[in-house]
């Protein structure tokens, strides 16, 4: 999802749902371990803290590389 401010004074913001395909995804290193997540208050997204997990049972740490292809617009408020 991406959102652009209104392009004109009386216009609505532009909202789009995108699919961005990944190409040549390569895992260089991976291992399991402990984790912590902090979801703080954000100015533009005040409800973001509601996405915080209830419990964390573990995590995967991955070092990878990939290329991003051109995005495909799946929906737009046009």
VOKOL-486369 format. One record per residue: residue in three letters; x, y, z of N, C-alpha, C in turn. Coordinates in Angstrom, 3 decimals, decimal comma, padded with zeros to 6 digits. Each point is the difference from the previous one (the first is absolute). Layout:
res / n_u / n_v / n_w / ca_u / ca_v / ca_w / c_u / c_v / c_w
ALA / X / Y / Z / X / Y / Z / X / Y / Z
...
***
This chain:
res / n_u / n_v / n_w / ca_u / ca_v / ca_w / c_u / c_v / c_w
UNK / 000,853 / -001,159 / 000,000 / -000,853 / 001,159 / 000,000 / 000,898 / 001,221 / 000,000
UNK / -000,325 / 000,952 / -000,836 / 000,699 / 001,276 / 000,057 / -001,031 / 001,112 / -000,112
UNK / 000,334 / 001,120 / 000,602 / -000,918 / 001,141 / 000,019 / 000,797 / 001,261 / -000,300
UNK / -000,490 / 000,759 / -000,966 / 000,618 / 001,275 / -000,352 / -000,915 / 001,125 / 000,469
UNK / 000,548 / 001,098 / 000,469 / -000,840 / 001,145 / 000,365 / -000,806 / 000,475 / -001,213
UNK / -001,058 / 000,723 / 000,273 / -000,838 / 000,526 / -001,079 / 000,846 / 000,834 / -000,965
UNK / -000,122 / -000,247 / -001,307 / 000,808 / 000,739 / -000,968 / -000,469 / 001,440 / -000,228
UNK / -001,208 / 000,315 / 000,433 / -000,534 / 001,362 / -000,127 / -000,770 / 000,337 / 001,270
UNK / -000,274 / 001,276 / 000,197 / -000,626 / 000,468 / 001,244 / -001,318 / -000,714 / 000,305
UNK / -000,856 / -000,156 / -000,967 / -001,320 / -000,601 / 000,233 / -000,079 / -001,466 / -000,420
UNK / 001,118 / -000,627 / -000,254 / 000,015 / -001,399 / -000,440 / 000,161 / -000,943 / 001,189
UNK / -000,307 / -001,268 / -000,235 / 000,179 / -001,033 / 001,023 / 001,405 / -000,591 / -000,113
UNK / 000,519 / -000,575 / 001,099 / 001,292 / -000,701 / -000,082 / -000,108 / -001,185 / -000,959
UNK / 001,116 / -000,394 / -000,553 / 000,047 / -001,158 / -000,897 / 000,417 / -001,215 / 000,824
UNK / -000,826 / -001,041 / -000,042 / 000,302 / -001,238 / 000,723 / 000,087 / -001,134 / -001,013
UNK / 001,010 / -000,864 / 000,177 / 000,180 / -001,139 / -000,898 / 000,428 / -001,231 / 000,794
UNK / -000,501 / -001,148 / -000,420 / 000,464 / -001,282 / 000,513 / 000,879 / -000,600 / -001,092
UNK / 001,253 / -000,306 / 000,357 / 000,978 / -000,465 / -000,980 / 000,461 / -001,421 / 000,280
UNK / 000,316 / -000,703 / -001,069 / 000,758 / -001,248 / 000,106 / 001,366 / 000,299 / -000,612
UNK / 001,058 / -000,237 / 000,777 / 001,349 / 000,254 / -000,495 / 000,744 / -001,337 / -000,025
UNK / 000,086 / -000,617 / -001,175 / 000,661 / -001,307 / -000,091 / 001,495 / 000,092 / 000,326
UNK / 000,519 / -001,046 / 000,630 / 001,437 / -000,080 / 000,270 / 000,638 / -000,963 / -001,001
UNK / 001,204 / 000,333 / -000,407 / 000,735 / -000,822 / -000,963 / 001,349 / -000,390 / 000,590
UNK / 000,497 / -001,149 / -000,364 / 001,333 / -000,458 / 000,417 / 000,189 / 000,038 / 001,513
UNK / -000,989 / -000,491 / 000,745 / 000,092 / -000,022 / 001,461 / 001,044 / -001,031 / 000,417
UNK / 000,983 / 000,419 / 000,793 / 001,074 / -000,877 / 000,451 / 000,188 / 000,141 / 001,502
UNK / -000,033 / -001,124 / 000,719 / 000,273 / 000,003 / 001,442 / 001,495 / -000,215 / 000,192
UNK / 000,648 / 000,929 / 000,695 / 001,437 / -000,098 / 000,253 / 000,293 / -000,610 / 001,367
UNK / -000,902 / 000,216 / 000,952 / 000,205 / -000,496 / 001,367 / -001,362 / -000,045 / 000,686
UNK / -000,231 / -001,027 / 000,835 / -001,255 / -000,099 / 000,737 / 000,247 / -000,749 / 001,302
UNK / -000,578 / 000,500 / 001,086 / 000,064 / -000,713 / 001,273 / -001,159 / 000,421 / 000,894
UNK / -000,320 / -000,836 / 000,983 / -001,103 / 000,260 / 000,926 / 000,538 / 000,650 / 001,264
UNK / -000,887 / 000,709 / 000,704 / 000,421 / 000,642 / 001,241 / -001,164 / 000,653 / 000,719
UNK / 000,319 / 000,791 / 001,014 / -001,007 / 000,735 / 000,757 / -000,337 / 001,298 / -000,717
UNK / -001,135 / 000,607 / 000,370 / -000,400 / 001,244 / -000,659 / -000,804 / 000,876 / 000,943
UNK / -000,049 / 001,267 / -000,328 / -000,853 / 000,971 / 000,687 / -000,563 / 000,935 / -001,059
UNK / -001,230 / 000,422 / 000,193 / -000,643 / 000,916 / -000,939 / -000,592 / 001,152 / 000,785
UNK / 000,253 / 001,222 / -000,464 / -000,593 / 001,177 / 000,626 / -000,794 / 000,748 / -001,064
UNK / -001,286 / 000,151 / 000,226 / -000,868 / 000,720 / -000,933 / -000,442 / 001,283 / 000,689
UNK / 000,691 / 001,080 / -000,233 / -000,297 / 001,261 / 000,661 / -001,059 / 000,800 / -000,724
UNK / -000,388 / 001,097 / 000,603 / -000,959 / 000,906 / -000,624 / 000,672 / 000,715 / -001,163
UNK / -000,710 / 000,130 / -001,080 / 000,519 / 000,657 / -001,191 / -000,940 / 001,140 / -000,361
UNK / 000,544 / 001,153 / -000,331 / -000,820 / 001,155 / -000,349 / -001,018 / -000,281 / -001,090
UNK / 000,438 / -000,435 / -001,199 / -000,961 / -000,225 / -001,074 / -000,855 / -001,254 / 000,189
UNK / 000,439 / -000,922 / 000,848 / -000,727 / -001,266 / 000,192 / -000,205 / -000,258 / 001,494
UNK / -000,930 / 000,702 / 000,638 / -000,156 / -000,111 / 001,455 / -000,470 / -001,373 / 000,480
UNK / -000,600 / -000,810 / -000,857 / -000,484 / -001,318 / 000,427 / 001,023 / -001,106 / -000,237
UNK / 001,214 / 000,343 / -000,402 / 001,035 / -000,991 / -000,280 / 000,306 / -000,870 / 001,215
UNK / -000,073 / 000,559 / 001,199 / 000,292 / -000,761 / 001,216 / -000,949 / -001,191 / 000,158
UNK / -001,177 / 000,060 / -000,589 / -000,948 / -001,107 / 000,064 / 000,466 / -001,237 / -000,752
UNK / 001,030 / 000,113 / -000,810 / 000,541 / -001,144 / -000,745 / 001,066 / -000,766 / 000,778
UNK / 000,329 / 000,462 / 001,182 / 001,048 / -000,653 / 000,794 / -000,396 / -001,444 / 000,320
UNK / 000,953 / -000,930 / -000,030 / -000,316 / -001,403 / 000,305 / -000,304 / -000,201 / 001,479
UNK / -000,814 / -000,997 / 000,292 / -000,319 / -000,348 / 001,400 / 001,167 / -000,737 / 000,643
UNK / 000,568 / -000,954 / -000,724 / 001,168 / -000,742 / 000,484 / 000,972 / -000,195 / -001,160
UNK / 001,265 / -000,145 / 000,345 / 001,030 / -000,284 / -000,995 / 000,668 / -001,299 / 000,421
UNK / -000,058 / -000,988 / -000,870 / 000,557 / -001,308 / 000,347 / 001,396 / -000,225 / -000,568
UNK / 000,440 / 000,859 / -000,880 / 001,329 / -000,130 / -000,595 / 000,069 / 000,804 / -001,276
UNK / 001,138 / -000,052 / -000,636 / 000,179 / 000,777 / -001,219 / 001,025 / -000,658 / -000,909
UNK / -000,088 / 000,332 / -001,259 / 000,997 / -000,398 / -000,988 / 000,742 / 001,248 / -000,433
UNK / 001,291 / -000,075 / -000,014 / 000,839 / 001,096 / -000,471 / 000,541 / -000,396 / -001,367
UNK / -000,251 / 000,821 / -000,982 / 000,352 / -000,331 / -001,378 / 000,795 / 001,151 / -000,617
UNK / 001,088 / -000,341 / -000,642 / 000,729 / 000,963 / -000,832 / -000,191 / -000,472 / -001,430
UNK / -000,687 / 000,825 / -000,786 / -000,373 / -000,392 / -001,355 / 000,159 / 001,186 / -000,949
UNK / -000,077 / -000,301 / -001,280 / 000,026 / 001,060 / -001,010 / -001,023 / -000,333 / -001,077
UNK / -000,492 / 001,039 / -000,670 / -000,967 / -000,182 / -001,061 / -000,101 / 001,280 / -000,818
UNK / -000,628 / -000,121 / -001,159 / -000,319 / 001,140 / -000,861 / -001,498 / 000,206 / 000,058
UNK / -000,428 / 001,245 / -000,030 / -001,426 / 000,299 / -000,066 / -000,371 / 000,327 / -001,437
UNK / -001,042 / -000,670 / -000,489 / -000,492 / 000,262 / -001,344 / -000,927 / 001,220 / 000,042
UNK / -000,496 / 000,416 / -001,146 / -000,942 / 001,116 / -000,045 / -001,278 / -000,385 / 000,739
UNK / -000,591 / 000,927 / 000,760 / -001,215 / -000,332 / 000,746 / -001,212 / -000,138 / -000,921
UNK / -000,920 / -000,857 / 000,429 / -001,280 / -000,165 / -000,684 / -001,063 / 000,638 / 000,883
UNK / -000,800 / 000,895 / -000,543 / -001,065 / 000,651 / 000,767 / -001,192 / -000,949 / 000,024
UNK / -000,344 / -000,505 / 001,192 / -001,125 / -000,921 / 000,148 / -001,305 / 000,736 / 000,252
UNK / 000,081 / 001,170 / 000,634 / -001,183 / 000,815 / 000,313 / 000,438 / 001,440 / 000,155
UNK / -000,879 / 000,923 / -000,384 / 000,284 / 001,410 / 000,242 / -001,315 / 000,743 / 000,151
UNK / 000,017 / 001,040 / 000,826 / -001,245 / 000,709 / 000,299 / -000,421 / 000,961 / -001,102
UNK / 000,726 / 000,041 / -001,099 / -000,161 / 000,745 / -001,208 / -001,170 / 000,842 / -000,188
***
